């Protein structure tokens, strides 16, 4: 008589193996704090489950072949006003209709609204989002691995959605295109892509010097927007991560926006060398630490933060464009941005990177877009640069120099504010007063890459 032995394993630590076979009748669970790294082959005929929560994600890395379906219980933010998540499938060959069925039957975890499911795609040719419905999900096919989707769990639930599919163990690619230039009427440069692996992916040079997403794909991304743009899920927009940020590792299935530099379709790559079992939360929670050499200014209406702009300083950077360090704003009509000090081509930057020598010697054009009659103020949020540096905000229309080290700049504009030329940030060891005759003017002439005309802007003497 043969004896059937049912093995149940729970891994909450780092497990390394040459080969791993999970037999029929066997249950193998990787806790949210655990990881499995297999240098050889992986085969599953039983039940293999990966777990996660809002700031902890288990992982599996397979170097050889991988066969058999597994489950990834992936945390997804709850539905609410502007609180949806951006997620891709962390597994391959995952049926969208099966995913919807599995997560709406029984204890419902996928949010719904009438016939619409909280799973949708982004089309950058038309800048539109479309959700799957009861009438369209049946023909949806599989999740496109490496592509991002908008997604949400039910409010008040666990936030866990189950993906069932196979482990991707080879390099994955995803197509991106700049439809802002190819289709200027409605298109955008932004593409929603996602980590295709059930493990973390190293995203910038502070995570890994060479095997990281930004370095590997530098020639596919717009130089002025060479960064990972992560949605905040609170209506404030996108937080930008690049080589001026701390070590960034993208959670399994984490989706984000990138800017393509090509009007023809091109592919970005997620290589197997980018994979790592080490990481933290998703981009919504956001615990990526910034470098200490930085200055962050924020614009407020009353006590409500509207936008911010960041200045970063590192030895070897320039006053011109430093791809992977400078990063244009996701919204080029945003309330607060800055411009490059040299080779300015009209891009509003959310991260303006410069050399260490500019910490106390720079005059930086600001872009402030505000409606007439709307009070606002600008103040220092983070001051991590040389303690002897004075940060002045110049308004050359009012003829004022506001020392932001001591207080905020406040204004109720009589006319609508837009573009560069009126406001400047002075980083200096000197001390100014409003009686000093300091007036900065900007005269900028440039031709944008995709325009057939020259732009002249700013105030000239």
C-alpha positions, 0 to 999 in steps of 0.5 A: 500500500502506497502512502500519500505524504502532503508537505506544507511549507511556509517560507518567511526567510531567504531560501536558495536552491539549485533546483526546486520541484513542488509535487502534486499535493504539496503546498508551498507558501512564501510569506511577504517577508520571504524570497526564493532564489533558484539557480537552476530549474523550477517546476510546480505541480502543486500549490505555490503562493507568494504573498505581499502587503502594502510595504512588503513583497515576497519574490521568486527568482528563477535562473533556469526554466520555469514550468507550472502555474503559481499564485501571486497575492499582490497588494493593490491600493483601494478604490477612491478619489484619485486613489487607484493603483498602477499595476502590471501582472507579476506573472506571465500568461495571466488571463484577464477574464480569469483574474476578474472572476477569481477576484470578484467571486466569493469574498470580492477584492476587485472593485467594480462599478456597475458593469465596469471592473477596476482594471483598465488600460492607458492609450497614449495616442489619445491620452485616455483610460478605458476599463474592462466591462462585463461585455469586453473582459471575455475577449481581453486575452492575457495581461501583456507582461511588462505593460501597466494597468490602472487597478483598484481593490475594494475599499475596506478590504484586504487590498490583495488581488490574486494573479495566477500564471507562470514565472518569467525567467528570461528578459522581457521587453515592452513597446513604448512610443512618443505619441506627443510628437507623432500625434500632437493633437492628443498624443502623449510621450508617456507610456505605462509599463511595469516590472514583469517579474515576481521579484524586485527590479533595480531601477536606478544607478544607486540600486545597481551601477549598471544592471538597472532599468534607467541605465539599460534603457537610457537610449530609449527614453527622452533625455529630458525625462529620463526617470521613473514616474510613480503615481502617488494615488492621492491626486497630487500626481507623480513622484519622480525617481532617477539617479538623483534619488536613493536606491530604487527597487521596483516591487513585483508588478509595479507599474510606472510611467516613462517618456519615450524619445521615438515617434516609432515604436521601440522596446524597453527591456527588463533584463534578468540581471536587474532582478533582486530579492531585496526591496521595500514598499511600492511607489505609493508608500514611497520610502526612497530616501533622497540624497542629502545635497538637495533643496526642495521648494513647495508651492501652497494655496493656504495649507494645501500643497499644490506642487514642488520643484527639487534642486539636486547637487552632485560633483560632475554634473553640469548646468545643462541637461544631465540625462538620468539626473535632470527630470522634466515635470510630468505635467508641463503646465504645472504650477511650479517648475524650473529651467536649465541654466544652460541649453534651455529648450523650454522644458519645465523641470521637476528635478534640476541637477547641478554640480556641487560648485553651484550650491551657493553660486547659481541663478535659476529661472522659475516657472510659476503657472497661477491664475490671477487673483489666487493667493499662493506662497512658496517656501523651503520644504527641504534644505540639505545643502551648504548651511551658509547658502542663502536662498532668495526668490526674486520677483523682478516685476515687483522688484523684491528679493525674498529670503526663503531661509527666513520666510515664504514668498507670498503673492496674489497675482493681478494677472495670470502667471505663466512661463519663465522670465519673472521669477528666479532663485538665487543661491548665494552666500551674499545678503540682499535687500529689496533696496539692492539693485538686483534684477535678473532678466531672461532672454531665451531662444530655442527650437524644440525637437519636434517644432518647425519654429523658433521660440523666443521668451523672457524679459529683455532689457 
